[in-house]
Amino acid sequence: MSGGSFGYAYIHVRSFGEALDDKMQDEPPEPEIAAALQAVSAQALKFAEVMRAVEWYYSADIGPETLLERLEKHKL
């Protein structure tokens, strides 16, 4: 595992997105809420990738060009 400069904080955000998906499978919300929660999950998973890129940059695991590529790829 790379990173570490932010205590692997991105893992908690990714875990939240995954847990939310699981919770919606186990306990489906009302239809009017489901789309909103799916959007929250998707945003959490995307933001976790952004956070990981930043953490890896500050841990000297990736360089500036790679950081910018990953930030562009995962625009929120």
Buried (B, 14 or more C-beta within 10 A) or exposed (E): EEBEBBEBBBBEBBEBBBEBBEEBEEEEEEEEEEEEBBEBBBEBBBBBBBBBBBBBBBEEBBEEEEBEEBBEEBEE
